[in-house]
Amino acid sequence: MEKLASLHHAVTDEAWADSEPETIPSYRLFFPELDRKKRLSAAWIPFIFLTIALFIVSLASPVLALRKGNSGSDVNALQKSLQEDGYFDGPVTGYYGLLTQDAVIRFQKAKGLSPDGIVGSETRSAIESGSSASNNNSSFSSEAPTTQDFSPVSPADSFVNLETPTTPESRPPSDDTFVNPETPSPEFSAVTPPPGADRNEAVVSARPSLVLTRGNRSSQVTSLQKNLQIGGYFEGPITGYYGSTTQEAVIRFQKAKGLTPDGLAGPKTRAAMESGSPVPMPALQPAPSPTVTDDRIGFANPGLVLRRGHRNSDVTALQKKLLDDGYFNGPLTGYYGSMTQEAVMKFQKAKGLTPDGIVGSNTRIVLESGSQTSTSSQPDSSDSVFNEDSFIDEQNEDSSLNEQNEQEPFNQDLFINEQSQQDTTQENESSLGTEMTLKETISGKISPKSIVHSGQGLFFAQNMMYSHTITVYDRKYKLVKTLADTVNLEKYGYSKFTGKYQGAPVEAAFSHNGQYAWISNYQMYGSGFNKPGSDQCTSNQKTDNSFLYRVNTNSLEIDQVVEVGSVPKFVATSPDNRLVLVSNWCSWDLSVVDPEEIREIKRIKLGRYPRGIVVDSTSEKAYVAVMGSYDIAVVDLNDFSVDWLKNIGHSPRHLSIDPTGQYLYATLNSEGMVAKIDLSTGKVLKKVATGSAPRSMVISDDGQLLYVVNYHSNTVSKVRTTDMKVLQTVNTNANPIGITYDPKTRQVWVACYSGSIMVFQD
């Protein structure tokens, strides 16, 4: 994901390992005698000129040494090269600190070079000749390394979203990539554009001419996104993270302006953008990105025009305001469809504004003030100024659906049009029986990756490292308790780990009497955990193992921990309570845990990126989705042998099983489909399209219905299992990723990674 992690402590340790040196005038570095009170003798003059000449020659040298204290893109490339060769296990920060120096020394010793920790011409040549970093736009440049870093640490969790791999062999299917907009991150160092980029866009410092490129995260990216949004090129949330959606928006802007469409926001691109935009690029001081929640009051950008086809947090705020004022009675979806447009027009008519359904400055002012306007006879020109821009309208959406599905993952399946959804609901009403309706929205300091029902009326939300918590709710939607993910591993017999450690809760599974919850942690934070895994990893990288927590549901306390593999994702318990199974994303295997002995008893190799697990009702077989393939592993829980269901579909992620054990269901993340598999034959009976990037799903207790969350479409689909027909699709807040079902209340709980839990009645 793109790596789902906050900056590791090692980043801070390395970046600030040395106290800031005393500021020394530059002339004292080369001519210390000039600091004396007495006049220089004539004998010094030739020496001074010689020194100046040597200094000028050194500046002209195409290759300069890198050493401790340097920072910039060259250091970034160095760290990547050393990391790929196995010498550097810290985060790529662009700062040459103690960790980097130690890695260089290890490399030099291995290559028979002088182990001085300085990357000169010989060391540089040795690194470049044996590294693949240059293939990743990371090769060293001939620019001089900066001795003062304008942005000491670049974010370790600035990663590229690779949700949809071209082939399962080509790159990891980034499973859970998410940039938490509530987590501020420091400014980043300058980057070197990839080969073929416009060299006029290349810069070497974090000045206003800085190149912004995919993977960056900063306040300057925030402003870039705002400017693109105002121009109608960007419809994603304002996150401050330069991902694929931002890159595509930049390319569209560049094409419209006759610039090289390379997706890099360099000085020419930014100058063209700023010349027509009211949002200036910020100075170097860091600024936190705005939060993206469903209960924001007001709008993030006073110059922004909102209209039909937009989807972002400002639309959510607009819908909330219209709902409070009695003009809007739909769900808070963050999508500006026909229902929102009609509500805006009703508001405009009531307030004497031109009823064009577009929220510009005049409409916005009246919305926020609640007052009557005196300009009823005048058109709201500022509301219509972008009428000829390339905002998506309904007609364009329909005609460009296939093109959008290929080119812009964020907009795949097109954010369900509100009016068409109403029509679909009416059409399916006779076969539906009931309709899903929004019952409650829970927010707070949460970033739920998953939501799981205990079977006994408790709902556990796992909030990853963005909150470092597990939040527990009851059937009345009340927060029962917030559990911190901090543990003392030594207390549970892991003597090599002393002190307090934090986890990053991902998924949960309950013992079948509901007494215990078993919770996986994406990674651990603390001394001894120096090589965390990520969503983009390989098993030979030997990344850190992590831990499984056991929570007693009576006391709601962590009472046991078990070490498992690297980046554990899904957890499942056998119905007979004999085993707990954990899929380990980065070690490519399955941990088998004995819940009585509280230890891992078996590790089963499965292949690239195992994810979802389900166990049959007899506790005889476990099915594991191997997301880096087309296959599902079948594990015999008696002898732990492995068989396979082959060619099920591209990137199977989550699994559900029919209560009778006859059918298995799999979400196919890269296909946007859900497959129904006959377990007696191992064949796929039918697939149905539910939305873009179907992630998790849950089956009703009678096996008649599947509820599927579609991560990029921001929807939940209700599927009838008999014929795999989508009966209903409802909108959710951004990034629905987890889902659970309560058979007693017939309610569906949805975890939205952007910071909320939505409860639907069915």
Secondary structure, DSSP 8 states (H G I E B T S, - for coil): --------HHHHHHHTSS-------HHHHH-GGGGSSS---TTHHHHHHHHHHHHHHHHH-S---B-TT-BSHHHHHHHHHHHHTTS--S---SB--HHHHHHHHHHHHHTT---SS-B-HHHHHHHHHT-SGGGGT----SS--BSS-SSS---TT------S-SSTTTS----S----TTS-----------TTS-GGG--SSSSTT--B-TT-BSHHHHHHHHHHHHTTS--S---SB--HHHHHHHHHHHHHTTS--SS-B-HHHHHHHHHT-S-----SS--------S---S-S-TT--B-TT-BSHHHHHHHHHHHHTTS--S---SB--HHHHHHHHHHHHHTTS---S-B-HHHHHHHHH----S-TTS--HHHHTTTTS----HHHHHHTHHHHHHH-GGGGGGS--HHHHHHHHHHTHHHHSS--EEEEEE-SS---SEEEE-SSS-EEEE-HHHHTEEEEE-TT--EEEEEE-EE-GGGGT-TT--S-EE--EEEEEE-TTSSEEEEEES--BSTT--S---SS--GGG-----EEEEEETTTTEEEEEEE--SSEEEEEE-TTSS-EEEEETTTTEEEEEETTTTEEEEEEE--S-EEEEEE-TTSSEEEEEETTSS-EEEEETTT--EEEE----SSEEEEEE-TTSSEEEEEETTTTEEEEEETTTTEEEEEEE-SSSEEEEEE-TTSSEEEEEETTTTEEEEEETTTTEEEEEEE-SS-EEEEEEETTTTEEEEEETTTEEEEEE-
